[in-house]
Amino acid sequence: MSGTTTGLDADVVVVGAGIVGTATARAVQERLGVREVLVLDKEDAPARHQTGRNSGVVHSGIYYAPGSAKARLVKEGITRLAERCADWGVAYDRCGKLIVATSTEELPRLEELARRGRANGVPFDRLPGHRIPEVEPHARGLAALHVRSTAVVDYPGVVHHLAEELVDGGGGVRTGFRVRGIEVRGDTVEVRSDTGAVRARWLVNCAGLHSDRVARMAGARTDVHIVPFRGEYQELAAGAVGLVRALVYPVPDPRWPFLGVHLTRGVDGSVHVGPNAVLALGREHYGDPGDRPDAGDTRELLGDRGLWHLARRYGTTGARELVRSRSRRLLLADVRRLVPEVGPGDLLPAPAGIRAQAMTSAGELLDDFAFASSPRCVHVLNAPSPAATASLAIGDEVARRLGDLVAAP
Ligand SMILES: Cc1cc2nc3c(=O)[nH]c(=O)nc-3n(C[C@H](O)[C@H](O)[C@H](O)COP(=O)(O)OP(=O)(O)OC[C@H]3O[C@@H](n4cnc5c(N)ncnc54)[C@H](O)[C@@H]3O)c2cc1C
């Protein structure tokens, strides 16, 4: 395959310059031996959405259903990510994490996590409540799991190096290119934006919050819609950052696909509290001052039958998240269950992120990563957390699927 010799702009175009798109582009170069891979993104730089607005945690793999794509790809992804960050000199700190049960109802759920950890081959130590302060002097609880392999990393730094390698390998990144239409004609895919068109042989869709729309533009038949869940953060004030050494998490509610409000010390030493999970009325409605949700997004969301099924299924938890989002008192109460010394003046607002969570028309939130194919295209339809952790392995998985498509008669 060679783009320039055939009058095409590239052999493969990848829509989306987040960590999944850039990792996939590199994997296509490395695994399929294709040089001319062009990544397109609508923003003025890579990593402007989920990849640049997350907790920066390299998850250990303890949470995921044994045998799932998440469990498998996280395991492969962590090792690769740690090695590559060492090569590149990107900040990567294997700081470890505590998952703390603060009520008796949470103890069986902590046990279930321990079972999953064993099944997924993730080492951890069990701590009775009185030993929690040995790891986190200011944390309190009835019991905890200490997972030493959990790390924090600079994800935008990873994307920067992936993009640099992509260009060195003969590919490119074009920013300011919002994909508005895709047409598959014979053995060519034409990708259109307001500023022009790009032609290639194959397309990979890693468009995160818009991946369902890009899939439909390419003619994919999929039942899946993206539901945007905003994750709001607070930052601990300078006088309080000493209350947390590394990462302190609650025991997650197994009926809800998010991990609960936690405390994370990032690679820059700042400590973030959050994220919650609030339904956002726009896919990029971060809730900054003056930021209004896109009217089309809101209309589409409220008209989605799946959302009403979802509301019935998760109504109580969703409502609680919404109330907590409006109430600093409730947020503080949740944080203080883990670290009681955090005071009302210690929480400062910090930028939010929005999760791209796929939902079926029956209102089921997809738990696992999801991929699909349509003529000449591979689509990443669900890559929420821990997709940043697993990104290098997801890239390989997508390249393998593209290789199968190329090889098919
Ligand atoms: C609050 C929050 C906390 C999280 N914490 C963690 C964590 O600690 N650890 C972890 O492993 N994961 C975490 N995640 C999940 C992780 O951030 C994502 O799984 C990962 O970043 C997904 O990467 P992506 O490349 O698929 O998406 P994105 O980073 O969102 O990239 C998609 C790109 O596609 C572009 N795009 C979209 N539509 C178009 C279009 N039409 N034309 C051109 N370009 C387009 C966008 O501009 C964007 O750059 C978190 C996510 C959130 C929101």
The ligand as an SDF file (V2000), in Angstrom:
LIG
                    3D

 53 58  0  0  0  0  0  0  0  0999 V2000
  -13.0030   12.3790   33.8070 C   0  0  0  0  0  0  0  0  0  0  0  0
  -12.2640   11.2270   33.1990 C   0  0  0  0  0  0  0  0  0  0  0  0
  -11.3280   10.4990   33.9540 C   0  0  0  0  0  0  0  0  0  0  0  0
  -10.6590    9.4290   33.3910 C   0  0  0  0  0  0  0  0  0  0  0  0
   -9.6340    8.8150   34.0810 N   0  0  0  0  0  0  0  0  0  0  0  0
   -8.8970    7.8480   33.4710 C   0  0  0  0  0  0  0  0  0  0  0  0
   -7.7540    7.2950   34.1090 C   0  0  0  0  0  0  0  0  0  0  0  0
   -7.3450    7.7340   35.1680 O   0  0  0  0  0  0  0  0  0  0  0  0
   -7.1020    6.2690   33.4900 N   0  0  0  0  0  0  0  0  0  0  0  0
   -7.5060    5.7770   32.2830 C   0  0  0  0  0  0  0  0  0  0  0  0
   -6.8940    4.8200   31.7790 O   0  0  0  0  0  0  0  0  0  0  0  0
   -8.5660    6.3200   31.6350 N   0  0  0  0  0  0  0  0  0  0  0  0
   -9.2390    7.3520   32.1900 C   0  0  0  0  0  0  0  0  0  0  0  0
  -10.2760    7.9320   31.5280 N   0  0  0  0  0  0  0  0  0  0  0  0
  -10.6350    7.4410   30.2060 C   0  0  0  0  0  0  0  0  0  0  0  0
   -9.6600    7.9130   29.1450 C   0  0  0  0  0  0  0  0  0  0  0  0
   -9.3910    9.2860   29.2600 O   0  0  0  0  0  0  0  0  0  0  0  0
  -10.2330    7.5850   27.7730 C   0  0  0  0  0  0  0  0  0  0  0  0
  -10.5880    6.2160   27.7670 O   0  0  0  0  0  0  0  0  0  0  0  0
   -9.2470    7.8210   26.6480 C   0  0  0  0  0  0  0  0  0  0  0  0
   -8.6500    9.0920   26.7710 O   0  0  0  0  0  0  0  0  0  0  0  0
   -9.9660    7.6890   25.3150 C   0  0  0  0  0  0  0  0  0  0  0  0
   -9.1010    8.1560   24.3050 O   0  0  0  0  0  0  0  0  0  0  0  0
   -9.6440    8.4390   22.8530 P   0  0  0  0  0  0  0  0  0  0  0  0
   -8.4760    8.7210   22.0070 O   0  0  0  0  0  0  0  0  0  0  0  0
  -10.5630    7.3210   22.4780 O   0  0  0  0  0  0  0  0  0  0  0  0
  -10.6190    9.7030   23.0110 O   0  0  0  0  0  0  0  0  0  0  0  0
  -10.3010   11.2650   23.0490 P   0  0  0  0  0  0  0  0  0  0  0  0
   -9.1210   11.5740   23.8810 O   0  0  0  0  0  0  0  0  0  0  0  0
  -11.5830   11.9310   23.4470 O   0  0  0  0  0  0  0  0  0  0  0  0
   -9.9430   11.6180   21.5480 O   0  0  0  0  0  0  0  0  0  0  0  0
  -10.8960   11.6320   20.5050 C   0  0  0  0  0  0  0  0  0  0  0  0
  -10.4750   12.6800   19.5150 C   0  0  0  0  0  0  0  0  0  0  0  0
  -11.3360   12.6460   18.3890 O   0  0  0  0  0  0  0  0  0  0  0  0
  -11.4790   13.9570   17.9110 C   0  0  0  0  0  0  0  0  0  0  0  0
  -12.7070   14.0210   17.1070 N   0  0  0  0  0  0  0  0  0  0  0  0
  -13.9650   13.7060   17.5030 C   0  0  0  0  0  0  0  0  0  0  0  0
  -14.8390   13.8800   16.4930 N   0  0  0  0  0  0  0  0  0  0  0  0
  -14.1200   14.3080   15.4200 C   0  0  0  0  0  0  0  0  0  0  0  0
  -14.4690   14.6840   14.0850 C   0  0  0  0  0  0  0  0  0  0  0  0
  -15.7300   14.6510   13.6370 N   0  0  0  0  0  0  0  0  0  0  0  0
  -13.4640   15.0870   13.2700 N   0  0  0  0  0  0  0  0  0  0  0  0
  -12.1870   15.1420   13.6890 C   0  0  0  0  0  0  0  0  0  0  0  0
  -11.8140   14.8200   14.9550 N   0  0  0  0  0  0  0  0  0  0  0  0
  -12.7660   14.4010   15.8050 C   0  0  0  0  0  0  0  0  0  0  0  0
  -11.5480   14.7990   19.1780 C   0  0  0  0  0  0  0  0  0  0  0  0
  -11.2180   16.1540   18.9360 O   0  0  0  0  0  0  0  0  0  0  0  0
  -10.5350   14.0920   20.0600 C   0  0  0  0  0  0  0  0  0  0  0  0
   -9.2500   14.6770   20.0080 O   0  0  0  0  0  0  0  0  0  0  0  0
  -10.9570    9.0290   32.0570 C   0  0  0  0  0  0  0  0  0  0  0  0
  -11.8660    9.7710   31.2980 C   0  0  0  0  0  0  0  0  0  0  0  0
  -12.4920   10.8830   31.8520 C   0  0  0  0  0  0  0  0  0  0  0  0
  -13.3950   11.7050   30.9870 C   0  0  0  0  0  0  0  0  0  0  0  0
  1  2  1  0
  2  3  1  0
  2 52  2  0
  3  4  2  0
  4  5  1  0
  4 50  1  0
  5  6  2  0
  6  7  1  0
  6 13  1  0
  7  8  2  0
  7  9  1  0
  9 10  1  0
 10 11  2  0
 10 12  1  0
 12 13  2  0
 13 14  1  0
 14 15  1  0
 14 50  1  0
 15 16  1  0
 16 17  1  0
 16 18  1  0
 18 19  1  0
 18 20  1  0
 20 21  1  0
 20 22  1  0
 22 23  1  0
 23 24  1  0
 24 25  2  0
 24 26  1  0
 24 27  1  0
 27 28  1  0
 28 29  2  0
 28 30  1  0
 28 31  1  0
 31 32  1  0
 32 33  1  0
 33 34  1  0
 33 48  1  0
 34 35  1  0
 35 36  1  0
 35 46  1  0
 36 37  1  0
 36 45  1  0
 37 38  2  0
 38 39  1  0
 39 40  1  0
 39 45  2  0
 40 41  1  0
 40 42  2  0
 42 43  1  0
 43 44  2  0
 44 45  1  0
 46 47  1  0
 46 48  1  0
 48 49  1  0
 50 51  2  0
 51 52  1  0
 52 53  1  0
M  END
$$$$
